[in-house]
Amino acid sequence: MQIELSEATHSIRTAKGDQQSSQKTDESNWVWSETSDTFAIKQSADEDVAVIIKAKREDKKPGRDVIDTCSSECRHYWLMWDDISEK
């Protein structure tokens, strides 16, 4: 399973509230050199993503009590639950 975020997540707000869009450059897009299968394997091995992948496969969003014990990265993905889909 490879997770994908919706296009809406490609823009961020700075501390001042200014909106910035991520720009694709060769240096920042190392991920494009990975195949879908390789990328999915790496995501499954990543402890921060694996919790979300497992929950998405089961179509059951983990409760806050479970997520509170996870990393900040995992909590971030949990907050973006509706924007994450399997590809």
SVG drawing of the C-alpha trace seen along z (x, -y; Angstrom):
<svg xmlns="http://www.w3.org/2000/svg" viewBox="-13 -37 32 41">
<polyline fill="none" stroke="black" stroke-width="0.4" points="0.0,0.0 1.3,-3.4 -0.4,-6.4 -1.0,-9.6 -2.0,-13.0 -4.6,-15.1 -3.4,-18.1 -4.7,-20.4 -1.8,-19.4 0.8,-20.7 0.5,-24.2 1.5,-25.3 1.0,-28.3 3.9,-30.0 4.0,-31.2 2.8,-34.6 -0.1,-33.0 1.3,-33.5 0.5,-30.7 3.4,-29.1 3.2,-26.4 5.8,-23.7 7.9,-23.9 9.1,-20.8 12.9,-20.7 15.3,-17.9 16.8,-18.2 13.6,-18.1 11.9,-15.4 14.2,-12.4 11.0,-10.4 10.4,-10.5 13.3,-8.2 11.6,-5.4 9.2,-3.0 5.7,-2.7 6.5,0.8 9.7,-0.3 8.1,-3.4 5.2,-1.3 7.7,1.1 9.6,-1.7 6.4,-3.3 5.3,0.0 8.7,0.3 8.5,-3.2 7.1,-3.1 5.4,-6.5 3.5,-5.5 2.9,-1.9 0.4,-2.6 -1.7,-4.7 -1.3,-2.2 -2.5,0.6 -5.5,-1.4 -6.4,-2.6 -6.3,1.0 -8.7,2.0 -10.8,-1.2 -10.7,-2.1 -9.3,-5.3 -7.3,-4.7 -8.5,-6.4 -6.7,-9.4 -5.5,-7.1 -3.6,-5.0 -2.2,-7.9 -1.1,-9.8 1.5,-7.1 2.9,-7.5 5.4,-9.9 4.6,-13.4 4.8,-12.4 2.2,-9.6 -0.1,-12.1 0.3,-14.4 -0.8,-11.7 -3.7,-10.9 -4.9,-14.5 -4.8,-14.2 -6.8,-11.0 -9.4,-12.1 -6.7,-13.4 -4.8,-10.1 -5.7,-7.5 -4.3,-4.2 -2.8,-4.3"/>
</svg>
